[in-house]
Amino acid sequence: VTGEALDALFDVFADGEAAEKASVQIKLLAALKEFQPVFKMKIRKEGRGKYSPDQLCVLDNVKMNLRRFIAYQETVEKRLTS
């Protein structure tokens, strides 16, 4: 569920200028940076026993997309706040 929610966030906040402005206003970048280590730890802690190999593959993909989206949001914030 967490992975699906993150995917939805990526889709919503990468969808044009209005979404980029909204992401800065709600401080999405700070929240994602705070959440990232928690998400990684949860996958590591629960991973092997709780999830199937297919689910782990999806979660690894979400983890990689989260890292990339944070980098994207950093560039958005720099552009919109400078």
C-alpha positions as CSV (number, residue, x, y, z in Angstrom):
1,V,0.0,0.0,0.0
2,T,2.8,2.4,0.9
3,G,4.5,1.8,-2.5
4,E,1.2,2.4,-4.4
5,A,0.7,5.7,-2.4
6,L,4.2,6.9,-3.3
7,D,3.7,6.1,-6.9
8,A,0.5,8.1,-6.9
9,L,2.4,11.0,-5.3
10,F,5.0,10.9,-8.0
11,D,2.4,11.0,-10.7
12,V,0.4,13.9,-9.1
13,F,3.4,16.1,-8.3
14,A,5.3,15.6,-11.5
15,D,2.4,16.8,-13.6
16,G,3.1,20.4,-14.6
17,E,3.8,23.8,-13.1
18,A,0.8,24.0,-10.8
19,A,1.7,20.6,-9.2
20,E,5.3,21.8,-8.8
21,K,4.2,25.0,-7.1
22,A,1.9,23.0,-4.8
23,S,4.7,20.6,-3.9
24,V,6.8,23.5,-2.7
25,Q,4.0,25.1,-0.8
26,I,3.2,21.9,1.1
27,K,6.9,21.2,1.7
28,L,6.7,17.8,0.0
29,L,10.5,17.6,-0.4
30,A,11.1,17.8,3.3
31,A,8.5,15.2,4.1
32,L,9.9,12.8,1.5
33,K,13.4,13.2,2.8
34,E,12.2,12.5,6.3
35,F,10.1,9.5,5.1
36,Q,12.8,7.9,2.8
37,P,14.9,6.3,5.6
38,V,11.8,5.0,7.3
39,F,10.6,3.4,4.1
40,K,13.9,1.8,3.4
41,M,14.1,0.4,6.9
42,K,10.6,-1.0,6.7
43,I,11.4,-2.8,3.5
44,R,14.7,-4.2,5.0
45,K,13.0,-5.2,8.2
46,E,9.9,-6.8,6.8
47,G,11.0,-7.6,3.3
48,R,12.1,-11.2,3.1
49,G,9.5,-12.7,5.4
50,K,6.5,-10.6,4.5
51,Y,6.6,-9.9,0.8
52,S,6.8,-12.2,-2.3
53,P,9.7,-11.8,-4.7
54,D,7.4,-9.9,-7.1
55,Q,6.3,-7.5,-4.4
56,L,10.0,-7.0,-3.4
57,C,10.8,-6.2,-7.0
58,V,8.0,-3.6,-7.0
59,L,9.1,-2.1,-3.7
60,D,12.7,-1.9,-4.9
61,N,11.5,0.0,-7.9
62,V,9.5,2.4,-5.7
63,K,12.5,2.9,-3.5
64,M,14.6,3.8,-6.6
65,N,11.8,6.1,-7.9
66,L,11.6,7.8,-4.5
67,R,15.3,8.6,-4.7
68,R,14.9,10.0,-8.2
69,F,11.8,12.0,-7.3
70,I,13.6,13.6,-4.3
71,A,16.3,14.7,-6.7
72,Y,13.7,16.0,-9.1
73,Q,12.0,17.9,-6.3
74,E,15.3,19.4,-5.2
75,T,15.7,20.9,-8.7
76,V,12.1,22.1,-8.7
77,E,12.5,23.8,-5.3
78,K,15.7,25.5,-6.4
79,R,14.1,26.8,-9.6
80,L,11.0,28.1,-7.9
81,T,12.6,29.6,-4.8
82,S,15.5,31.4,-6.5
